[in-house]
Amino acid sequence: MIKRFFSPQLVVSAQLITFAQTAFAAAFVLNLWVNPSLAGDPFRNSEPHQIGDQTEAAFKAIFQQGNYPAAQRYLEQALSKEPNEPLAYAMSASLAYGNKDWAKLDTYSQKTLETGQKLISSDPLRGNLYTAVGHFLEGAVVITREGTVNGVPQAFSRLRQVYEYLDKAEAISANDPELNLIKGYMDLLLAVNLPFASPDQAIGRLEKNAAPQYLVDRGIALAYRDLKRYPQALEYVNRAIKTTSDNPEIYYLKAQILKRLGQREKSQQMIQEAIANFDKALTKKSQLPGDLVKQIERERRSAVSLKNPG
C-alpha cells in the first residue's frame, strides 16, 4: 500500500482538508431513513457499530442537510455525552478548520487520534480507521501551522501512517461501508491529482461497498467534476439531489458543474441553470459557514458575467 505514494508535494492543505471536510464535517450528512434499531450508525444497514445518537445527528446535519449551526449544537452534545467517539472529534476538527480556529483544529485532531487509538481494543475496525483519520488531520494541522514548504515532509510522514492504519482496518473487514467511504474519498483525492493513478478504481470502491449512498453519489460527482468529466458529474450530483434535496451544498456543486459544462459547450442555457442553482444554494445561506457563502456568491457573479458577454 505505502509504495503507492507519490510526491509529498501532493499533500497540501487544501487537499487534506477537502477530504476531511467531505468525509467528516464537510463533508458528513443528510436526510436519511434510519431504522430506529440502527440509530447511532449512519453507515451500516446491518450489524451496526456503537457510534452515538448525537454524533449521528451531527453527521446528518452536515451531510444530509448542510446545516452547520445545527451540526455544531449536536457536536457539543456529542463531545459531552459520547466522549469516546472519534467521529465526533473528526467532524469538530473539520468545522474548526472551516472557522479558521487553528487552536481547536489542533485540539480536535489530537483527540481524534487519541480516541481512535483507544477504540482499537474494543472495536478494532473503527479504531484503526479513526487512528488513520487522526493522523490525516494531524497532517493538515502541520501544513496549516508550518506552511507547505516546511510542513510537507512531516505531513507526508503522517500520510504514510494513514495508509498503514487503513490497511489494518481493511484486513479486518474489507467490505465495511464506513471504511470504504473514507478510503474511497481519499483514493479519489489522490487519483484526480495524479496522472498515473486510477480514479475509476476509487470510484468502483465507492460504488461497490461504501455507504451512505448520498455521500457515495456526492463523492463521485466531485471526482468527475475535478476530472472535467462534467456529464458524468451531472448524473451523480442529480442522484445526490434525489436523496438530499434539502442540502444547499448539493445545489452549489451542481451549479459548479453546470457552469463549467456551459463554458465548455458555450451554452447560455446551462449558464442560466448554473445561476439558478447558485441561487437555490444561497436561499439557505444562514445555515452555511460565512466563508462558503462568500465563495458561492463569488462564483455566482462569475457565472452571471458569462451570460451574454459583451
Secondary structure, DSSP 8 states (H G I E B T S, - for coil): -GGG---GGG--HHHHHHHHHHHTTTT-EE-----GGGTT-SS-SSS-----HHHHHHHHHHHEB--HHHHHHHHHHHHHH-TT-HHHHHHHHHHHHHTT-HHHHHHHHHHHHHHHHHHTTT-HHHHHHHHHHHHHHHHHHHHHHHHHHHHHHHHHHHHHHHHHHHHHHHHH-TT-HHHHHHHHHHHHHHHTT-TTS-HHHHHHHHHHH---HHHHHHHHHHHHHHTT-HHHHHHHHHHHHHH-TT-HHHHHHHHHHHHHHHHHHT-HHHHHHHHHHHHHHHTTGGGS-HHHHHHHHHHHHHHHHHSS--
